[in-house]
Amino acid sequence: MADLIVSKAQSVAQKLPQERVGEVEGKEAEKEKKLRKVCADFESIFTYYMFKSMRQSIPQSGYFKQSPGKDAYNMLFDQKVAEEMANKGKGVGLQQTLYNQLNKLNNHR
């Protein structure tokens, strides 16, 4: 009877650290996913403001009159293009650089 209790206790003791390791790995993966999302969002916002500045640098000509919804359309268009660029592939490279730097910072804590 004592042997059965000891073997059960050993079995439970072996499983416990493995379950905790799985929990820690799951939390680390979740942190990494969140960090990647934040970096992609930052790159999206940065790219949007870059597009906005580029549009403002183009001189207005007198050939076409300004339509009332054009500014709103350009804003939405630039936001969507910036989001798509950040979420597809590697974007413009800012998010990977930012991720690498922030990941190093987190690992040194």
N, C-alpha and C positions, 0 to 999 in steps of 0.2 A: 504494500500500500504506500509506504513511504517513497519507494522508487517511482511510483506513478506520479505522486505529487511533485517530486523533484524534477522529473522529466517534463511535466506540464509547466512548471515554473521556468525552466530553462527555455522551453519553447516560446513562452510569452516574453521572456527577457530578450530573446534574439529578435523577435518581431518588433518590439518597441523602438529600438534605435533606428531600424530601417524605416518605420513609419514616420518618425520624427525627421529623418533625413529627407524623405519624400515631401513632408510639409515645408521644410526649409527651402528645398529646391523649387517647389511650387510658388512660394512667396518671392523667391529671387526671380523666377521667370515672369511673375506678375509685375514686379518692379521694373524689370527690363522692358517689358511691353509698354508700360506707362511712360517710361523715359523716352522710348522711341516715338511714342505718340506726341509727347510734348515737343520733342525736337522737330518732328514733321510739322506740327502746328506753328511753331516759331518760324520755320522756313517758309511756310505758306504766308504768314503775315509779313515777313520781310520781303518776299517776292511781290506781294500785292503792293506794298509801299514803293517798291522799285518801279513797278508798272505805272503806278500813279504819278510818280515823279517824271517818268519818261513821257507820259501823256501831257503833263503840264509844261514840259520843255519844248513841245511842238508849237510853233507860232500859229495863231489863228489867222486864217485867210478870210477875205471878205466875199469869196465866191459862193459859199454856202451859209445860209442862215442857221443859227443854233436852234435845234428842235428842243422842246421842253423836257423830254424824257431821255435825251441822249446822255447826260451826265450820270443819271441813275443806271442806265443800261451799261455804260462803260464801267462803272463801279462794280456792278454785279458780275459782269463778264470777267473783269480783271481778278476779282476774288475767286471765281470758280476756276479760272485757268491756273491761278497760283495754288489752289488746293489740289487740283489734279496733278500739277507738276510735282508737288511735294509728296503726294501719295502714290505716284507711279514710279517705279524704278528707284533711282537714287536721288531724284530731284536735281537741284543745282549743286549738290555736294555739301551744302551748309549743315544739313541735319546730321550727316555722318560725322563731320568734324565736331559738331557740338556734342553729339552722343559720345564720341570717344573721350572728349575732355571731361564731360560730366561723369562718365563711367569711371574714369581714373580717379576723379575726386571722391566718388562714393566708395571706391575700393580702398582708398587710403585712410578712411575714417575708422 
